[in-house]
Amino acid sequence: MTAQTPEIVAAVDLGSNSFHMLVCSLKDGNLHTLDRIKEMVRLASGLDKKNHLDDATRQRAVACLEKFGQRIRNFPPGSVRVVGTNTLRTAKNADVFLAEAEAALGHPIHVISGIEEARLIYMGVAHSLQSNAGKRFVMDIGGGSTEYIIGSGDQPQRKESLHMGCVSMSNAFFKNGKISEKKFRQAVLFAEQELEPIQLTYYRRHWDEAIGASGTLRAVDKVIRAAGWDNNGITLDGLTEMVMRIIQKKHVDDLDLPDLDTERRSVFPGGAAIIYATFKSLGIEQMKVSDGALREGLIYDLLGRIYKHDIRSETVAALAERYHIDGPHAARIKRTLNDLFNQLGDIFPETDSDELLQFLDWAAELHEIGHDIAHSQYHKHSAYIIENADMAGFSLQDQIILSSIVRQHRRKFNSKLFARLPAPWRQYAPILTILLRLAVLLHRNRHDDPLPGFVIGIENRTIRLKFPPDWLLNSPLTSADLQQEADYLESVGYFLDFT
């Protein structure tokens, strides 16, 4: 354990139905739960027809996060992971909410893709549930999406995220809380349509054990057990009994299912329809329920970062191999970037320096992957792949940051593209990109010959490079490249002075 290792860590899951916070002590690499806090926020219910999050829901969500913030606001950077899921992927005004939410929590929020959500859910389940099964099928119902995963041990092998959740399904098929057999069958049919493309891949014969995660599945498990319909988890027989009870009612307020929390009634029919359709479509007969889910996965993913086993670095290495990058050349770029960065260490906050250098290293590894698409404009292809690929461990914001740096590593420099980045990256990314541009330029000949010792300094918007005497005179191509780079940078208000 290093001096920087936090003693307490936390994970916050901004789900489409509920917000969850998990706080754990960390001693000698072992976790001990200190706090679990959950609040029903119904974020997905605040989306209008144009996918704008309404003011009332935003205010309710921020009020919840202000309470969470009282517990974790003073935790040091790097000890808290906060993620947003389907509703924040969908909401067109998510940026407005995220700014308010980050101020309330005191920590950055990262919106993750459905596939990344599935990976983290599986990780949470794998660490929370002992099992001897060869292959696990894991299902998690959120407010706006449902994740399906097949994995072995602690490694997910197949991941899928479908755009249906307990809130969105209830809003679509059980408006104003009204229930009928016809509406329920319509909801089940819709879920079966969503499942149809993955039905063969996730069917019963491809796994040994089914596990459910999330509040909806835990609620169904409690109801079935309390009603005496089954004592072996969620079974198809018990689920069928429960569905028959649901469709006999006319309104969610009439649901008298045993052990069903009052606050969950409004979204229970939508969640039940998803589960029933999943059991039917995938041939499931029995499912046990795990206490672990997304927030536990976040905690274990955070531990990987703390103890230098960041899944993002593995993802970058796999992507680089897939797109056949020139490894020795990427290593040259990284060495020079580290030299440049270390010389400029005082212009970056110490608390952020490790993360900034990490993104530079990843950019060095991936800046040429677009060559596999086409040589012309390859930097644009590289950026597109990075921004749109499923990259384990990366949030959507992470991918946009990395994509923006790679996109601008050559040719014209358009500083306006950094305006879409979250703070403080809007400030740092242009400088990091300039460092990448310089490192690529200085290794343009792709030789193994080491560069001469040189000095870099940055003051305001002026970058100064000083090489050994006569080196530039004897390196006319590099000198010409630097002059062209000076012209590119001057067009956006930066000045490159080299001697």
N, C-alpha and C positions, 0 to 999 in steps of 0.2 A: 504494500500500500504506500503510495506516495503522499507527500504533504498536501497535494492538491485534491486528493480523493475526498469527496464529500462524505460527511457522516450520516446525512439524511438525504434521501432522494424522493422525487414525487413524479407522478404521471397524471395528466388530466385528459380525459376523453370528452370532447364536445360532440356528443352524438346527436342524431336527428330527433331522438325521443328524450333521452336523459343525458345529463352531464354527470360525469363521475370523476372523483379525485381519489387517488391512492397515495398514501405517504408511508415510506418505509425507512427504518434505520438500516445502515450499511456498515457491518463490522466484519472485517476479515473476509470480505467477499460474500457474506451471508446476509440475507434479507430478513427483516422482522417487521411485520405490518404494525404501524402505529395508528393510522387513521384511514377509514373508508367513508367517503361522503358521496351521496347521490341525491340529485334533485331532478325531478321531472320538469323539463323546460318546454318540451314539445316544439323544438326549433322548426321542424318540417311543417308544422301546421301554420307557421307564419309566412310561408311562401304564397304569393298571389299567382294569378294565371300567367303573369309575365316573369315569374321566378324572382320577384323582388321580396326581400324579407321586410315584413311590416314593422312599424315603429314600436308597437306594443310588445311584439315578440323580442325585438332587439333589446328593449329596456328590461324585460323580464330576464333575458339571458345575461345581460351585463350585471344586473343585481345579484344573480347567482354567483357570477365570477368574482364580484367584489367580496363575497363571503369566502370563496376559495382563496382569494388573494390575501385575506387576513392571515391565513395559515402559511402561505408559501412565498409571499411577496419578497421577503428578505433572504430567501434561499440563494446561494451563489449561482452565477451563470454556469450552465453545464450540469446542474443537479436536477433540473426539471424538464420534462418533455410534455408538450401540450400539442394535441392534434385535433383538427376538425375533419369531419367525414362528409357524408353524402350531401347534406343540405348546404354546407359551405362550399362544396364542389359545384353546386347547382346555382346558388344565389348570385344574381348579377351584381348586387351591391354588397357582396361579401367583404370587400376591402373596407367599407365604412364600418361594418360591425367589427372586423378584426382589429382595427385601430382602437376602438373603444374597449374591446375585450382584452387586448394586450395591456392597455393602461390599467385596467381593473386588476389583472393578474400579476403584472410586473414581470412577465416573461413572454418571449415570442411564441406565436402560435403557427403551426405548420399544417397546411391542408394536405391530406394524403390521398392518393388514388384508391379506388376500390380494391385493386390487386395488392397494394401495399397494406391496406387495412386487413385483407385476408391473411397475408403473411404474419402480421403482428398478432392477429387473433389466434392463429395456429400456435405461435410461440407461447402465448399465454396459456392455452389449453395444455400444451405439451409439458409445461413446467408445473402445472397445477394438478394433473391427473395421472396417477401411476397406471400403466397399462402394459400388458404383455402382447397386445395385438400387433400383428405384423404391419398392417396398414390401417390408418384411421381415416374415417370420413368425418369432417367437422363442419358444422353449420352454425351460423350466427345471424340472427335477425336484428337489424337495427331499425331506426325510425324510417329511413328512406332507402335502404339497400339491404340485401341479404347476401352474405358471403358463404361460399362453398369451397372446401379445401380437402384434398387427399394428401396424406403425408405419412412418413414413417419415422419413428423416434421423434426428434425435434426438428426434422427437416420437411417442410412442405414441398410437395412434388407437382401438384396441380392446384391452381388457384382461380377462382371465378367470383365476380361480383355482379349481381343482378339488380336492376333498378326497381326494386319493390321492397317495401318495409312495412312495419306494423302501422306507422302513422299514415304513410302515403296510401296504403291499401284501404285503411279504415276511412280516410277522407274521400277516396274515390268510390267505394262501394257501399259504405254505411254512413252516408251523409246525415249529419244531425243526430247521429247515434241510432238511426233506424235499422232494424234487422229484419230479414225475411229469408226463407229458404232459397228463393230465387236469387236474391242478392248474394247470398253466400256461395251458391253454385257458380255465379258469374265471377266472383272473386277467385274461386278455386280454378276455374277455367283460364282466367288471365294468368295466374301463377304457373299453371301447366304450360301455357304458351311460352312464357319466359324461360321455363326449364327445358323446353323441347330441344334447343340446340346443344345442351350439355348432358342430355339424358343418358346417352350411351356411354359417355366418358365417366360419369359419376354413378352409374348403376351399381347395384348391390354386389355383383360379382367382382368388382374391382377393389374392394376393401373388406376388412375383417370386422370392424367395429364402428358404430355410429355414435358421435358425441355432439351434443348441443351446447351452445354457449349463448349468453345474453339473458336479459331479464325476461323476455317473452317466453323463451324455452324453459327457464326456471319456473315461471309462473304456471305454464301448462303442466309441468311435472308435478308441482305442488297440488294443483287442482285434481289431477288424475289420482294421485295417491290419497288425498284427503277424501275424495268421493268413493274410494274403494274400488275404482274401476281397474286398477292394476297396481302392483307394488314393485314392479321391475323397470322403473323409469317410464319413459314415454313409449307406449306400444301402439300399434295400429288399432288394436281392439279398444284400448282405453281412449285413444284419440277419437275414434268413431263414436263412442258413447258421449264424449264431451261435445262433439259437433252436433249430435242429435239434440242435446240439451240447449245449445246456443240457438239453433234455428227454430226452436219452439217459442223464443222470446221475440218481442216486437221492438224492444229498445235496449240499449246497453245498460240503462239504469235498472232494467229488470233482471240482469244477469245475477243469479243467486248461486253461482258456482262456489263451492267451499274453498276457503283460503285464497280467494281472488281479491287482491287489494283494490280498494275503491278507485284509487287514482289510475289504475291500469285498465279499468273497464272500457274506457272510450276507444282504446286501440287494440283491445283483445281480439275482437272478431277478425280484423285484418291479419294479425299475427297468426291466429289459428288457421286461417285459410291458407297461408303460406306453408305452414307445417303440414297440413293435411295434403296439400298438392305435392309437396316434396316427398312425403312417405309414399304416396301413390305412384308418382312418376319414377322414383328411384328404387322402388322395391324394398323400402325400409320396413322392418317389422318391429325393431326395438332400438331405442336410443337412450343412452345415459346422459346426464347433464353435468357439466363441469362448472366449478366456481371461477375458473380462470377465463379471461377474455381479452379484449383489446388493451385495457389499462395494464394488466399484468404483462402482456407482451411488450408494451411500451417500457415498463420498468426493466425487463430483461434486455431489451435492445439498448436501453440507456447504459446498463452495466457493461455491455460490449464496448460502447464508446469510451466509458471511463477507464476500462482496463485494456484499451488499445486493440480491441478486436471489433473494429467498426465494419459492419456488413457492407457499408457503402464502398469501402476500398476493395472488397472482394467483387462487388458488382462491377466496378470500374475495370478491374483486371479481366473479368470474364468478357466484358464488352470489347475491350481492347483486343483480346484474343480472337473473338468472333469476327471482328472487322480487320484482322490481319495488320495491326499497326507495326511500324518499324520500332521494335523494342529498344535497341541501342540508341536510336535517335531520340526517342522519348526520354530515355535516361539522361542524355546530354542536356536536353532542355530543362529537365528537373534540377540537375546540378547547378546550372546557371541561374535558374529562378531562385533556388535557395540562397545562392551567393548575393543576388540582387536584393532579395527580401531581407536578409540578415543585415546588409549594409543600411537598409532603410528602416530598421526596426523601430526607431523612435517616432516615426510618423504614424504608426498604427498602435491603437490601445493594446496594452499587454494582455488584457483579458480576452481579446479577439484574435491575437496573432496566430495561435495554433490553428484555428479554424480557417483563417484567411490563407495561410500557407497550404493547408490541406486542399482547399479548392483549387489553388494554383497547381499543385501536384496532379490533381485529377484532370485539370484542363490540359496539362502537358501530355498526359497519357492518352487523352481522347481527341486532341485537336485535329488529328488527321484521319479519323475513322470514316469521314465522308469520301475518302479516296475509293472506297469499295463501291460507292454509288456512281461517281463520276469524278474525273480529275478536275474538270472545269468547275469553278465555284465550289470546290470541295468543302471550304469552311462553312458554307451555308448548309450543305448536306450534313456535315458533322453536327452543327447546332440543331438541326431538325431532329436528328436521331436522338440526341441527348434530351431534348425537351419532350419528346413524344414516346420514348421507349418505356417499358415497365422496368424500373430500376429499383431493385430491392434496397430498402433503407433510406431512399431519397424521398423527401416530400416534393410536392409539385413546385413549391418555391425554390427548393434546392436545385431542381432540374432547370428551372428558368434562369437562376443565377449562373449555373455552370454553362448553360447554353449561350447566354449572353456574352460571357467572357470568350468562349470559343468562337462564336459568330464574328467577333470583332478582332480576331487575332492577326488579320492580314488585310491588305488593301485599304479601302476607305474606312475611316473611323467615324461612326455615327454615335455620338455620345447621347443622343436623345433616346436610344434604345434602353439605356439604363434607368430611365424615369419610371419604368414599370416595376422595378425591383423594390422589395421591402427595405425599410430602414434597418440597419445602417448601410446596406449594400449599395444604395444609390450613391453614397459617398466613396466607398472603398473600391467598387468594381471597376471604375474607369482607370484607376491607378494600377490595379492588379492586371488589367487587360494590357496596359502599356508595358508592364514588365514582361508579360507573355510575348507581346509583339517584338520586344527587343531581344529576348532570348531566342525566339525563332529566327529572327534576322541574323543574329550573330552566329547561328549554326546553319545558315542556309546552304553551305557547301557540304554539309553532312559528313565532314571528316572527323576522325577521332583525335586529331591534333588538338591539344588543350588551348583554350583561349588565354591570352596574356592577362596578367593581373590588371584590372581596371577599377575605377572608382565611380560610383553613381551617387548623385545627390538630387533631392527634389525640394524645391522651395516654391510655395504657392503653385503655380501652373508651369514652372520651368523645370525641365529635367536636364541635368548636366552629366555627361559621360566624359571621363578623362582616361585615355589609354597611354601606354608607355610611349616615349618619344619615337617618332618615325614609324610606329606600327601602322597607323592609318595610311601613311605615305606608301608603305609597302603592301597595303591591302586595298587597292583601288576599288574592287568590287564592293567590299564592305563599306567603304567610305561613300560610294554612290548609293548603296542601299540606305545608309543612315540619312543621307540628304533627302532621299525620297520620303523616308519616314518622317523627317522634320516637316516636309510639306504637308503630309497627311495630317499630322498633329496640329500644325498651325491653323488648318482650316476649321478646327473646332476649339481653338483658343489655348492649346498647349504649345509649349516651345521647347524644342530639343536642341541643346547646345553640346556639340561633341568636339573634342580636340585630342 
